Amino acid sequence: MQRNEKNKIIEEIKEKVSRANGMYLADFTRITVEQINELRREFYKAGVEYRVVKNTLVHKALEAVTGYDKVYPKLVGPTAIAFGYDDPIIPAKIIKKFSDKNQNLKVKACIIEKQIYEGSELNNIATMPSRPEMIASILGSIDAPASGLVGVISAVMRNLVNVLDAIEKKKAA
């Protein structure tokens, strides 16, 4: 590989790292091409980028971005990186689902908002709610008191109408 090609890849990785909210480094040894393609399809559907890059190039890109010193020891052997831009939890959920079926995928490190976690933390991260799930939960919490209030007000109105109706029937009799 030529020097200018390496520099181009380093710049590309730097850009991806600086944009990503979540990154997952994995060892893909002993995984078939068919299985990797399945994983890539799942990533593509979710808007996650998946890239296999030489460790030395990743190391240089991470040095330029700073804050990733603890990742350097993880850059040993074949390394693939999943970049999550919108939601850092979605790649973890996809990797967890995939690794449940294919035990050969080993996660080296999980990086969320520049916080570095061991690969063994993937299960905990994957069980966290994703951004859309959290938003739905918050909106549901906000909506619950309002809908309860509507129910109470309509019950009061219904009871008032029933009382007036009963009074009218009593007077008519």
Chimera marker file (.cmm) of the C-alpha trace (Angstrom):
<marker_set name="trace">
<marker id="1" x="0.000" y="0.000" z="0.000" r="1" g="1" b="0" radius="0.5"/>
<marker id="2" x="1.367" y="3.400" z="-0.983" r="1" g="1" b="0" radius="0.5"/>
<marker id="3" x="1.986" y="6.152" z="1.579" r="1" g="1" b="0" radius="0.5"/>
<marker id="4" x="-0.690" y="8.426" z="0.093" r="1" g="1" b="0" radius="0.5"/>
<marker id="5" x="-3.232" y="5.576" z="0.260" r="1" g="1" b="0" radius="0.5"/>
<marker id="6" x="-2.382" y="5.045" z="3.935" r="1" g="1" b="0" radius="0.5"/>
<marker id="7" x="-2.743" y="8.767" z="4.655" r="1" g="1" b="0" radius="0.5"/>
<marker id="8" x="-6.110" y="8.787" z="2.918" r="1" g="1" b="0" radius="0.5"/>
<marker id="9" x="-7.321" y="5.867" z="5.066" r="1" g="1" b="0" radius="0.5"/>
<marker id="10" x="-5.998" y="7.523" z="8.240" r="1" g="1" b="0" radius="0.5"/>
<marker id="11" x="-7.883" y="10.728" z="7.409" r="1" g="1" b="0" radius="0.5"/>
<marker id="12" x="-11.031" y="8.757" z="6.657" r="1" g="1" b="0" radius="0.5"/>
<marker id="13" x="-10.815" y="6.884" z="9.970" r="1" g="1" b="0" radius="0.5"/>
<marker id="14" x="-10.132" y="10.138" z="11.866" r="1" g="1" b="0" radius="0.5"/>
<marker id="15" x="-13.258" y="11.653" z="10.349" r="1" g="1" b="0" radius="0.5"/>
<marker id="16" x="-15.360" y="8.595" z="11.244" r="1" g="1" b="0" radius="0.5"/>
<marker id="17" x="-14.000" y="8.503" z="14.809" r="1" g="1" b="0" radius="0.5"/>
<marker id="18" x="-14.698" y="12.194" z="15.363" r="1" g="1" b="0" radius="0.5"/>
<marker id="19" x="-18.310" y="11.813" z="14.096" r="1" g="1" b="0" radius="0.5"/>
<marker id="20" x="-19.116" y="8.530" z="15.850" r="1" g="1" b="0" radius="0.5"/>
<marker id="21" x="-21.032" y="8.404" z="19.133" r="1" g="1" b="0" radius="0.5"/>
<marker id="22" x="-20.243" y="4.719" z="19.471" r="1" g="1" b="0" radius="0.5"/>
<marker id="23" x="-17.478" y="2.475" z="18.173" r="1" g="1" b="0" radius="0.5"/>
<marker id="24" x="-17.067" y="-1.245" z="18.595" r="1" g="1" b="0" radius="0.5"/>
<marker id="25" x="-13.777" y="-3.003" z="17.859" r="1" g="1" b="0" radius="0.5"/>
<marker id="26" x="-14.068" y="-6.713" z="17.122" r="1" g="1" b="0" radius="0.5"/>
<marker id="27" x="-11.947" y="-9.665" z="16.107" r="1" g="1" b="0" radius="0.5"/>
<marker id="28" x="-13.618" y="-11.382" z="13.164" r="1" g="1" b="0" radius="0.5"/>
<marker id="29" x="-11.283" y="-14.400" z="12.969" r="1" g="1" b="0" radius="0.5"/>
<marker id="30" x="-13.019" y="-17.683" z="12.049" r="1" g="1" b="0" radius="0.5"/>
<marker id="31" x="-16.134" y="-15.962" z="10.738" r="1" g="1" b="0" radius="0.5"/>
<marker id="32" x="-17.160" y="-16.886" z="7.233" r="1" g="1" b="0" radius="0.5"/>
<marker id="33" x="-17.605" y="-14.346" z="4.463" r="1" g="1" b="0" radius="0.5"/>
<marker id="34" x="-21.287" y="-15.255" z="4.359" r="1" g="1" b="0" radius="0.5"/>
<marker id="35" x="-21.672" y="-14.445" z="8.053" r="1" g="1" b="0" radius="0.5"/>
<marker id="36" x="-19.762" y="-11.156" z="7.716" r="1" g="1" b="0" radius="0.5"/>
<marker id="37" x="-21.990" y="-10.175" z="4.808" r="1" g="1" b="0" radius="0.5"/>
<marker id="38" x="-25.053" y="-10.899" z="6.949" r="1" g="1" b="0" radius="0.5"/>
<marker id="39" x="-23.616" y="-8.675" z="9.697" r="1" g="1" b="0" radius="0.5"/>
<marker id="40" x="-22.824" y="-5.935" z="7.179" r="1" g="1" b="0" radius="0.5"/>
<marker id="41" x="-26.412" y="-6.032" z="5.887" r="1" g="1" b="0" radius="0.5"/>
<marker id="42" x="-27.754" y="-5.579" z="9.413" r="1" g="1" b="0" radius="0.5"/>
<marker id="43" x="-25.370" y="-2.684" z="10.005" r="1" g="1" b="0" radius="0.5"/>
<marker id="44" x="-26.345" y="-1.080" z="6.694" r="1" g="1" b="0" radius="0.5"/>
<marker id="45" x="-30.060" y="-1.260" z="7.561" r="1" g="1" b="0" radius="0.5"/>
<marker id="46" x="-29.356" y="0.525" z="10.850" r="1" g="1" b="0" radius="0.5"/>
<marker id="47" x="-27.057" y="3.190" z="9.371" r="1" g="1" b="0" radius="0.5"/>
<marker id="48" x="-23.950" y="1.777" z="11.049" r="1" g="1" b="0" radius="0.5"/>
<marker id="49" x="-20.629" y="1.721" z="9.179" r="1" g="1" b="0" radius="0.5"/>
<marker id="50" x="-18.465" y="-1.386" z="9.401" r="1" g="1" b="0" radius="0.5"/>
<marker id="51" x="-14.853" y="-1.256" z="8.377" r="1" g="1" b="0" radius="0.5"/>
<marker id="52" x="-11.825" y="-3.565" z="8.511" r="1" g="1" b="0" radius="0.5"/>
<marker id="53" x="-8.627" y="-1.544" z="8.804" r="1" g="1" b="0" radius="0.5"/>
<marker id="54" x="-5.002" y="-2.250" z="9.635" r="1" g="1" b="0" radius="0.5"/>
<marker id="55" x="-4.257" y="-1.721" z="13.308" r="1" g="1" b="0" radius="0.5"/>
<marker id="56" x="-1.351" y="0.644" z="12.626" r="1" g="1" b="0" radius="0.5"/>
<marker id="57" x="-3.592" y="2.924" z="10.575" r="1" g="1" b="0" radius="0.5"/>
<marker id="58" x="-6.303" y="2.898" z="13.253" r="1" g="1" b="0" radius="0.5"/>
<marker id="59" x="-3.654" y="3.628" z="15.882" r="1" g="1" b="0" radius="0.5"/>
<marker id="60" x="-2.407" y="6.662" z="13.930" r="1" g="1" b="0" radius="0.5"/>
<marker id="61" x="-5.951" y="7.926" z="13.381" r="1" g="1" b="0" radius="0.5"/>
<marker id="62" x="-6.779" y="7.580" z="17.085" r="1" g="1" b="0" radius="0.5"/>
<marker id="63" x="-3.566" y="9.388" z="18.054" r="1" g="1" b="0" radius="0.5"/>
<marker id="64" x="-4.642" y="12.341" z="15.937" r="1" g="1" b="0" radius="0.5"/>
<marker id="65" x="-8.114" y="12.502" z="17.534" r="1" g="1" b="0" radius="0.5"/>
<marker id="66" x="-6.840" y="12.057" z="21.149" r="1" g="1" b="0" radius="0.5"/>
<marker id="67" x="-8.637" y="10.558" z="24.109" r="1" g="1" b="0" radius="0.5"/>
<marker id="68" x="-8.323" y="6.950" z="22.978" r="1" g="1" b="0" radius="0.5"/>
<marker id="69" x="-5.059" y="5.910" z="24.650" r="1" g="1" b="0" radius="0.5"/>
<marker id="70" x="-6.677" y="2.925" z="26.376" r="1" g="1" b="0" radius="0.5"/>
<marker id="71" x="-7.695" y="1.476" z="22.997" r="1" g="1" b="0" radius="0.5"/>
<marker id="72" x="-4.131" y="1.033" z="21.707" r="1" g="1" b="0" radius="0.5"/>
<marker id="73" x="-3.502" y="-2.277" z="23.533" r="1" g="1" b="0" radius="0.5"/>
<marker id="74" x="-6.688" y="-3.666" z="21.945" r="1" g="1" b="0" radius="0.5"/>
<marker id="75" x="-5.321" y="-3.118" z="18.442" r="1" g="1" b="0" radius="0.5"/>
<marker id="76" x="-3.816" y="-6.586" z="18.104" r="1" g="1" b="0" radius="0.5"/>
<marker id="77" x="-4.787" y="-9.161" z="15.514" r="1" g="1" b="0" radius="0.5"/>
<marker id="78" x="-7.529" y="-8.680" z="12.922" r="1" g="1" b="0" radius="0.5"/>
<marker id="79" x="-9.706" y="-5.712" z="13.830" r="1" g="1" b="0" radius="0.5"/>
<marker id="80" x="-13.028" y="-4.554" z="12.448" r="1" g="1" b="0" radius="0.5"/>
<marker id="81" x="-14.716" y="-1.374" z="13.631" r="1" g="1" b="0" radius="0.5"/>
<marker id="82" x="-18.430" y="-0.610" z="13.718" r="1" g="1" b="0" radius="0.5"/>
<marker id="83" x="-19.178" y="3.124" z="13.803" r="1" g="1" b="0" radius="0.5"/>
<marker id="84" x="-22.537" y="4.246" z="15.214" r="1" g="1" b="0" radius="0.5"/>
<marker id="85" x="-23.365" y="7.871" z="14.467" r="1" g="1" b="0" radius="0.5"/>
<marker id="86" x="-26.934" y="8.570" z="15.563" r="1" g="1" b="0" radius="0.5"/>
<marker id="87" x="-27.330" y="6.112" z="18.410" r="1" g="1" b="0" radius="0.5"/>
<marker id="88" x="-24.313" y="4.489" z="20.076" r="1" g="1" b="0" radius="0.5"/>
<marker id="89" x="-26.390" y="1.563" z="21.392" r="1" g="1" b="0" radius="0.5"/>
<marker id="90" x="-27.752" y="0.274" z="18.072" r="1" g="1" b="0" radius="0.5"/>
<marker id="91" x="-24.422" y="-1.272" z="16.936" r="1" g="1" b="0" radius="0.5"/>
<marker id="92" x="-24.162" y="-3.057" z="20.310" r="1" g="1" b="0" radius="0.5"/>
<marker id="93" x="-27.626" y="-4.558" z="19.864" r="1" g="1" b="0" radius="0.5"/>
<marker id="94" x="-26.760" y="-5.767" z="16.351" r="1" g="1" b="0" radius="0.5"/>
<marker id="95" x="-23.409" y="-7.218" z="17.442" r="1" g="1" b="0" radius="0.5"/>
<marker id="96" x="-25.014" y="-8.922" z="20.440" r="1" g="1" b="0" radius="0.5"/>
<marker id="97" x="-27.697" y="-10.507" z="18.270" r="1" g="1" b="0" radius="0.5"/>
<marker id="98" x="-25.061" y="-11.645" z="15.777" r="1" g="1" b="0" radius="0.5"/>
<marker id="99" x="-22.662" y="-12.979" z="18.421" r="1" g="1" b="0" radius="0.5"/>
<marker id="100" x="-25.469" y="-14.991" z="20.029" r="1" g="1" b="0" radius="0.5"/>
<marker id="101" x="-25.645" y="-16.979" z="16.785" r="1" g="1" b="0" radius="0.5"/>
<marker id="102" x="-21.903" y="-16.840" z="15.979" r="1" g="1" b="0" radius="0.5"/>
<marker id="103" x="-19.656" y="-17.211" z="19.007" r="1" g="1" b="0" radius="0.5"/>
<marker id="104" x="-16.543" y="-16.604" z="16.884" r="1" g="1" b="0" radius="0.5"/>
<marker id="105" x="-17.009" y="-12.818" z="16.890" r="1" g="1" b="0" radius="0.5"/>
<marker id="106" x="-15.045" y="-11.431" z="19.831" r="1" g="1" b="0" radius="0.5"/>
<marker id="107" x="-15.562" y="-7.801" z="20.829" r="1" g="1" b="0" radius="0.5"/>
<marker id="108" x="-12.288" y="-6.184" z="21.883" r="1" g="1" b="0" radius="0.5"/>
<marker id="109" x="-13.602" y="-2.820" z="23.072" r="1" g="1" b="0" radius="0.5"/>
<marker id="110" x="-16.774" y="-0.749" z="23.211" r="1" g="1" b="0" radius="0.5"/>
<marker id="111" x="-16.423" y="3.025" z="22.996" r="1" g="1" b="0" radius="0.5"/>
<marker id="112" x="-19.398" y="5.239" z="23.781" r="1" g="1" b="0" radius="0.5"/>
<marker id="113" x="-18.938" y="9.012" z="23.794" r="1" g="1" b="0" radius="0.5"/>
<marker id="114" x="-15.153" y="8.551" z="24.271" r="1" g="1" b="0" radius="0.5"/>
<marker id="115" x="-15.740" y="6.267" z="27.277" r="1" g="1" b="0" radius="0.5"/>
<marker id="116" x="-13.885" y="3.009" z="26.719" r="1" g="1" b="0" radius="0.5"/>
<marker id="117" x="-15.320" y="-0.268" z="27.986" r="1" g="1" b="0" radius="0.5"/>
<marker id="118" x="-14.037" y="-3.814" z="27.777" r="1" g="1" b="0" radius="0.5"/>
<marker id="119" x="-15.563" y="-6.052" z="25.120" r="1" g="1" b="0" radius="0.5"/>
<marker id="120" x="-17.132" y="-8.123" z="27.896" r="1" g="1" b="0" radius="0.5"/>
<marker id="121" x="-19.420" y="-5.150" z="28.661" r="1" g="1" b="0" radius="0.5"/>
<marker id="122" x="-21.212" y="-5.603" z="25.321" r="1" g="1" b="0" radius="0.5"/>
<marker id="123" x="-24.088" y="-7.534" z="26.937" r="1" g="1" b="0" radius="0.5"/>
<marker id="124" x="-24.722" y="-4.729" z="29.432" r="1" g="1" b="0" radius="0.5"/>
<marker id="125" x="-24.522" y="-2.058" z="26.756" r="1" g="1" b="0" radius="0.5"/>
<marker id="126" x="-26.819" y="-3.979" z="24.399" r="1" g="1" b="0" radius="0.5"/>
<marker id="127" x="-29.525" y="-4.175" z="27.074" r="1" g="1" b="0" radius="0.5"/>
<marker id="128" x="-29.613" y="-0.394" z="27.461" r="1" g="1" b="0" radius="0.5"/>
<marker id="129" x="-32.515" y="1.318" z="25.708" r="1" g="1" b="0" radius="0.5"/>
<marker id="130" x="-31.690" y="2.914" z="22.380" r="1" g="1" b="0" radius="0.5"/>
<marker id="131" x="-32.312" y="6.592" z="21.755" r="1" g="1" b="0" radius="0.5"/>
<marker id="132" x="-35.768" y="6.108" z="20.145" r="1" g="1" b="0" radius="0.5"/>
<marker id="133" x="-36.779" y="3.801" z="23.004" r="1" g="1" b="0" radius="0.5"/>
<marker id="134" x="-35.709" y="6.377" z="25.595" r="1" g="1" b="0" radius="0.5"/>
<marker id="135" x="-37.569" y="9.167" z="23.792" r="1" g="1" b="0" radius="0.5"/>
<marker id="136" x="-40.718" y="7.037" z="23.618" r="1" g="1" b="0" radius="0.5"/>
<marker id="137" x="-40.422" y="6.242" z="27.320" r="1" g="1" b="0" radius="0.5"/>
<marker id="138" x="-39.991" y="9.903" z="28.248" r="1" g="1" b="0" radius="0.5"/>
<marker id="139" x="-42.893" y="10.978" z="26.052" r="1" g="1" b="0" radius="0.5"/>
<marker id="140" x="-45.033" y="8.224" z="27.567" r="1" g="1" b="0" radius="0.5"/>
<marker id="141" x="-44.156" y="9.461" z="31.057" r="1" g="1" b="0" radius="0.5"/>
<marker id="142" x="-45.044" y="13.014" z="30.091" r="1" g="1" b="0" radius="0.5"/>
<marker id="143" x="-48.265" y="11.935" z="28.384" r="1" g="1" b="0" radius="0.5"/>
<marker id="144" x="-49.483" y="9.689" z="31.224" r="1" g="1" b="0" radius="0.5"/>
<marker id="145" x="-50.409" y="12.472" z="33.686" r="1" g="1" b="0" radius="0.5"/>
<marker id="146" x="-52.129" y="14.473" z="30.946" r="1" g="1" b="0" radius="0.5"/>
<marker id="147" x="-54.226" y="11.524" z="29.792" r="1" g="1" b="0" radius="0.5"/>
<marker id="148" x="-55.012" y="10.711" z="33.432" r="1" g="1" b="0" radius="0.5"/>
<marker id="149" x="-56.192" y="14.288" z="33.942" r="1" g="1" b="0" radius="0.5"/>
<marker id="150" x="-58.425" y="14.039" z="30.881" r="1" g="1" b="0" radius="0.5"/>
<marker id="151" x="-59.907" y="10.832" z="32.296" r="1" g="1" b="0" radius="0.5"/>
<marker id="152" x="-60.589" y="12.460" z="35.671" r="1" g="1" b="0" radius="0.5"/>
<marker id="153" x="-62.208" y="15.537" z="34.120" r="1" g="1" b="0" radius="0.5"/>
<marker id="154" x="-64.401" y="13.444" z="31.830" r="1" g="1" b="0" radius="0.5"/>
<marker id="155" x="-65.407" y="11.248" z="34.807" r="1" g="1" b="0" radius="0.5"/>
<marker id="156" x="-66.448" y="14.340" z="36.773" r="1" g="1" b="0" radius="0.5"/>
<marker id="157" x="-68.477" y="15.596" z="33.812" r="1" g="1" b="0" radius="0.5"/>
<marker id="158" x="-70.083" y="12.177" z="33.336" r="1" g="1" b="0" radius="0.5"/>
<marker id="159" x="-70.988" y="11.987" z="37.028" r="1" g="1" b="0" radius="0.5"/>
<marker id="160" x="-72.446" y="15.515" z="36.937" r="1" g="1" b="0" radius="0.5"/>
<marker id="161" x="-74.594" y="14.596" z="33.942" r="1" g="1" b="0" radius="0.5"/>
<marker id="162" x="-75.774" y="11.431" z="35.751" r="1" g="1" b="0" radius="0.5"/>
<marker id="163" x="-76.680" y="13.447" z="38.865" r="1" g="1" b="0" radius="0.5"/>
<marker id="164" x="-78.579" y="16.035" z="36.816" r="1" g="1" b="0" radius="0.5"/>
<marker id="165" x="-80.347" y="13.255" z="34.944" r="1" g="1" b="0" radius="0.5"/>
<marker id="166" x="-81.341" y="11.603" z="38.214" r="1" g="1" b="0" radius="0.5"/>
<marker id="167" x="-82.641" y="14.924" z="39.610" r="1" g="1" b="0" radius="0.5"/>
<marker id="168" x="-84.698" y="15.478" z="36.437" r="1" g="1" b="0" radius="0.5"/>
<marker id="169" x="-86.231" y="11.992" z="36.667" r="1" g="1" b="0" radius="0.5"/>
<marker id="170" x="-87.013" y="12.538" z="40.349" r="1" g="1" b="0" radius="0.5"/>
<marker id="171" x="-88.763" y="15.842" z="39.656" r="1" g="1" b="0" radius="0.5"/>
<marker id="172" x="-90.715" y="14.309" z="36.778" r="1" g="1" b="0" radius="0.5"/>
<marker id="173" x="-91.972" y="11.522" z="39.056" r="1" g="1" b="0" radius="0.5"/>
<link id1="1" id2="2" r="1" g="1" b="0" radius="0.2"/>
<link id1="2" id2="3" r="1" g="1" b="0" radius="0.2"/>
<link id1="3" id2="4" r="1" g="1" b="0" radius="0.2"/>
<link id1="4" id2="5" r="1" g="1" b="0" radius="0.2"/>
<link id1="5" id2="6" r="1" g="1" b="0" radius="0.2"/>
<link id1="6" id2="7" r="1" g="1" b="0" radius="0.2"/>
<link id1="7" id2="8" r="1" g="1" b="0" radius="0.2"/>
<link id1="8" id2="9" r="1" g="1" b="0" radius="0.2"/>
<link id1="9" id2="10" r="1" g="1" b="0" radius="0.2"/>
<link id1="10" id2="11" r="1" g="1" b="0" radius="0.2"/>
<link id1="11" id2="12" r="1" g="1" b="0" radius="0.2"/>
<link id1="12" id2="13" r="1" g="1" b="0" radius="0.2"/>
<link id1="13" id2="14" r="1" g="1" b="0" radius="0.2"/>
<link id1="14" id2="15" r="1" g="1" b="0" radius="0.2"/>
<link id1="15" id2="16" r="1" g="1" b="0" radius="0.2"/>
<link id1="16" id2="17" r="1" g="1" b="0" radius="0.2"/>
<link id1="17" id2="18" r="1" g="1" b="0" radius="0.2"/>
<link id1="18" id2="19" r="1" g="1" b="0" radius="0.2"/>
<link id1="19" id2="20" r="1" g="1" b="0" radius="0.2"/>
<link id1="20" id2="21" r="1" g="1" b="0" radius="0.2"/>
<link id1="21" id2="22" r="1" g="1" b="0" radius="0.2"/>
<link id1="22" id2="23" r="1" g="1" b="0" radius="0.2"/>
<link id1="23" id2="24" r="1" g="1" b="0" radius="0.2"/>
<link id1="24" id2="25" r="1" g="1" b="0" radius="0.2"/>
<link id1="25" id2="26" r="1" g="1" b="0" radius="0.2"/>
<link id1="26" id2="27" r="1" g="1" b="0" radius="0.2"/>
<link id1="27" id2="28" r="1" g="1" b="0" radius="0.2"/>
<link id1="28" id2="29" r="1" g="1" b="0" radius="0.2"/>
<link id1="29" id2="30" r="1" g="1" b="0" radius="0.2"/>
<link id1="30" id2="31" r="1" g="1" b="0" radius="0.2"/>
<link id1="31" id2="32" r="1" g="1" b="0" radius="0.2"/>
<link id1="32" id2="33" r="1" g="1" b="0" radius="0.2"/>
<link id1="33" id2="34" r="1" g="1" b="0" radius="0.2"/>
<link id1="34" id2="35" r="1" g="1" b="0" radius="0.2"/>
<link id1="35" id2="36" r="1" g="1" b="0" radius="0.2"/>
<link id1="36" id2="37" r="1" g="1" b="0" radius="0.2"/>
<link id1="37" id2="38" r="1" g="1" b="0" radius="0.2"/>
<link id1="38" id2="39" r="1" g="1" b="0" radius="0.2"/>
<link id1="39" id2="40" r="1" g="1" b="0" radius="0.2"/>
<link id1="40" id2="41" r="1" g="1" b="0" radius="0.2"/>
<link id1="41" id2="42" r="1" g="1" b="0" radius="0.2"/>
<link id1="42" id2="43" r="1" g="1" b="0" radius="0.2"/>
<link id1="43" id2="44" r="1" g="1" b="0" radius="0.2"/>
<link id1="44" id2="45" r="1" g="1" b="0" radius="0.2"/>
<link id1="45" id2="46" r="1" g="1" b="0" radius="0.2"/>
<link id1="46" id2="47" r="1" g="1" b="0" radius="0.2"/>
<link id1="47" id2="48" r="1" g="1" b="0" radius="0.2"/>
<link id1="48" id2="49" r="1" g="1" b="0" radius="0.2"/>
<link id1="49" id2="50" r="1" g="1" b="0" radius="0.2"/>
<link id1="50" id2="51" r="1" g="1" b="0" radius="0.2"/>
<link id1="51" id2="52" r="1" g="1" b="0" radius="0.2"/>
<link id1="52" id2="53" r="1" g="1" b="0" radius="0.2"/>
<link id1="53" id2="54" r="1" g="1" b="0" radius="0.2"/>
<link id1="54" id2="55" r="1" g="1" b="0" radius="0.2"/>
<link id1="55" id2="56" r="1" g="1" b="0" radius="0.2"/>
<link id1="56" id2="57" r="1" g="1" b="0" radius="0.2"/>
<link id1="57" id2="58" r="1" g="1" b="0" radius="0.2"/>
<link id1="58" id2="59" r="1" g="1" b="0" radius="0.2"/>
<link id1="59" id2="60" r="1" g="1" b="0" radius="0.2"/>
<link id1="60" id2="61" r="1" g="1" b="0" radius="0.2"/>
<link id1="61" id2="62" r="1" g="1" b="0" radius="0.2"/>
<link id1="62" id2="63" r="1" g="1" b="0" radius="0.2"/>
<link id1="63" id2="64" r="1" g="1" b="0" radius="0.2"/>
<link id1="64" id2="65" r="1" g="1" b="0" radius="0.2"/>
<link id1="65" id2="66" r="1" g="1" b="0" radius="0.2"/>
<link id1="66" id2="67" r="1" g="1" b="0" radius="0.2"/>
<link id1="67" id2="68" r="1" g="1" b="0" radius="0.2"/>
<link id1="68" id2="69" r="1" g="1" b="0" radius="0.2"/>
<link id1="69" id2="70" r="1" g="1" b="0" radius="0.2"/>
<link id1="70" id2="71" r="1" g="1" b="0" radius="0.2"/>
<link id1="71" id2="72" r="1" g="1" b="0" radius="0.2"/>
<link id1="72" id2="73" r="1" g="1" b="0" radius="0.2"/>
<link id1="73" id2="74" r="1" g="1" b="0" radius="0.2"/>
<link id1="74" id2="75" r="1" g="1" b="0" radius="0.2"/>
<link id1="75" id2="76" r="1" g="1" b="0" radius="0.2"/>
<link id1="76" id2="77" r="1" g="1" b="0" radius="0.2"/>
<link id1="77" id2="78" r="1" g="1" b="0" radius="0.2"/>
<link id1="78" id2="79" r="1" g="1" b="0" radius="0.2"/>
<link id1="79" id2="80" r="1" g="1" b="0" radius="0.2"/>
<link id1="80" id2="81" r="1" g="1" b="0" radius="0.2"/>
<link id1="81" id2="82" r="1" g="1" b="0" radius="0.2"/>
<link id1="82" id2="83" r="1" g="1" b="0" radius="0.2"/>
<link id1="83" id2="84" r="1" g="1" b="0" radius="0.2"/>
<link id1="84" id2="85" r="1" g="1" b="0" radius="0.2"/>
<link id1="85" id2="86" r="1" g="1" b="0" radius="0.2"/>
<link id1="86" id2="87" r="1" g="1" b="0" radius="0.2"/>
<link id1="87" id2="88" r="1" g="1" b="0" radius="0.2"/>
<link id1="88" id2="89" r="1" g="1" b="0" radius="0.2"/>
<link id1="89" id2="90" r="1" g="1" b="0" radius="0.2"/>
<link id1="90" id2="91" r="1" g="1" b="0" radius="0.2"/>
<link id1="91" id2="92" r="1" g="1" b="0" radius="0.2"/>
<link id1="92" id2="93" r="1" g="1" b="0" radius="0.2"/>
<link id1="93" id2="94" r="1" g="1" b="0" radius="0.2"/>
<link id1="94" id2="95" r="1" g="1" b="0" radius="0.2"/>
<link id1="95" id2="96" r="1" g="1" b="0" radius="0.2"/>
<link id1="96" id2="97" r="1" g="1" b="0" radius="0.2"/>
<link id1="97" id2="98" r="1" g="1" b="0" radius="0.2"/>
<link id1="98" id2="99" r="1" g="1" b="0" radius="0.2"/>
<link id1="99" id2="100" r="1" g="1" b="0" radius="0.2"/>
<link id1="100" id2="101" r="1" g="1" b="0" radius="0.2"/>
<link id1="101" id2="102" r="1" g="1" b="0" radius="0.2"/>
<link id1="102" id2="103" r="1" g="1" b="0" radius="0.2"/>
<link id1="103" id2="104" r="1" g="1" b="0" radius="0.2"/>
<link id1="104" id2="105" r="1" g="1" b="0" radius="0.2"/>
<link id1="105" id2="106" r="1" g="1" b="0" radius="0.2"/>
<link id1="106" id2="107" r="1" g="1" b="0" radius="0.2"/>
<link id1="107" id2="108" r="1" g="1" b="0" radius="0.2"/>
<link id1="108" id2="109" r="1" g="1" b="0" radius="0.2"/>
<link id1="109" id2="110" r="1" g="1" b="0" radius="0.2"/>
<link id1="110" id2="111" r="1" g="1" b="0" radius="0.2"/>
<link id1="111" id2="112" r="1" g="1" b="0" radius="0.2"/>
<link id1="112" id2="113" r="1" g="1" b="0" radius="0.2"/>
<link id1="113" id2="114" r="1" g="1" b="0" radius="0.2"/>
<link id1="114" id2="115" r="1" g="1" b="0" radius="0.2"/>
<link id1="115" id2="116" r="1" g="1" b="0" radius="0.2"/>
<link id1="116" id2="117" r="1" g="1" b="0" radius="0.2"/>
<link id1="117" id2="118" r="1" g="1" b="0" radius="0.2"/>
<link id1="118" id2="119" r="1" g="1" b="0" radius="0.2"/>
<link id1="119" id2="120" r="1" g="1" b="0" radius="0.2"/>
<link id1="120" id2="121" r="1" g="1" b="0" radius="0.2"/>
<link id1="121" id2="122" r="1" g="1" b="0" radius="0.2"/>
<link id1="122" id2="123" r="1" g="1" b="0" radius="0.2"/>
<link id1="123" id2="124" r="1" g="1" b="0" radius="0.2"/>
<link id1="124" id2="125" r="1" g="1" b="0" radius="0.2"/>
<link id1="125" id2="126" r="1" g="1" b="0" radius="0.2"/>
<link id1="126" id2="127" r="1" g="1" b="0" radius="0.2"/>
<link id1="127" id2="128" r="1" g="1" b="0" radius="0.2"/>
<link id1="128" id2="129" r="1" g="1" b="0" radius="0.2"/>
<link id1="129" id2="130" r="1" g="1" b="0" radius="0.2"/>
<link id1="130" id2="131" r="1" g="1" b="0" radius="0.2"/>
<link id1="131" id2="132" r="1" g="1" b="0" radius="0.2"/>
<link id1="132" id2="133" r="1" g="1" b="0" radius="0.2"/>
<link id1="133" id2="134" r="1" g="1" b="0" radius="0.2"/>
<link id1="134" id2="135" r="1" g="1" b="0" radius="0.2"/>
<link id1="135" id2="136" r="1" g="1" b="0" radius="0.2"/>
<link id1="136" id2="137" r="1" g="1" b="0" radius="0.2"/>
<link id1="137" id2="138" r="1" g="1" b="0" radius="0.2"/>
<link id1="138" id2="139" r="1" g="1" b="0" radius="0.2"/>
<link id1="139" id2="140" r="1" g="1" b="0" radius="0.2"/>
<link id1="140" id2="141" r="1" g="1" b="0" radius="0.2"/>
<link id1="141" id2="142" r="1" g="1" b="0" radius="0.2"/>
<link id1="142" id2="143" r="1" g="1" b="0" radius="0.2"/>
<link id1="143" id2="144" r="1" g="1" b="0" radius="0.2"/>
<link id1="144" id2="145" r="1" g="1" b="0" radius="0.2"/>
<link id1="145" id2="146" r="1" g="1" b="0" radius="0.2"/>
<link id1="146" id2="147" r="1" g="1" b="0" radius="0.2"/>
<link id1="147" id2="148" r="1" g="1" b="0" radius="0.2"/>
<link id1="148" id2="149" r="1" g="1" b="0" radius="0.2"/>
<link id1="149" id2="150" r="1" g="1" b="0" radius="0.2"/>
<link id1="150" id2="151" r="1" g="1" b="0" radius="0.2"/>
<link id1="151" id2="152" r="1" g="1" b="0" radius="0.2"/>
<link id1="152" id2="153" r="1" g="1" b="0" radius="0.2"/>
<link id1="153" id2="154" r="1" g="1" b="0" radius="0.2"/>
<link id1="154" id2="155" r="1" g="1" b="0" radius="0.2"/>
<link id1="155" id2="156" r="1" g="1" b="0" radius="0.2"/>
<link id1="156" id2="157" r="1" g="1" b="0" radius="0.2"/>
<link id1="157" id2="158" r="1" g="1" b="0" radius="0.2"/>
<link id1="158" id2="159" r="1" g="1" b="0" radius="0.2"/>
<link id1="159" id2="160" r="1" g="1" b="0" radius="0.2"/>
<link id1="160" id2="161" r="1" g="1" b="0" radius="0.2"/>
<link id1="161" id2="162" r="1" g="1" b="0" radius="0.2"/>
<link id1="162" id2="163" r="1" g="1" b="0" radius="0.2"/>
<link id1="163" id2="164" r="1" g="1" b="0" radius="0.2"/>
<link id1="164" id2="165" r="1" g="1" b="0" radius="0.2"/>
<link id1="165" id2="166" r="1" g="1" b="0" radius="0.2"/>
<link id1="166" id2="167" r="1" g="1" b="0" radius="0.2"/>
<link id1="167" id2="168" r="1" g="1" b="0" radius="0.2"/>
<link id1="168" id2="169" r="1" g="1" b="0" radius="0.2"/>
<link id1="169" id2="170" r="1" g="1" b="0" radius="0.2"/>
<link id1="170" id2="171" r="1" g="1" b="0" radius="0.2"/>
<link id1="171" id2="172" r="1" g="1" b="0" radius="0.2"/>
<link id1="172" id2="173" r="1" g="1" b="0" radius="0.2"/>
</marker_set>
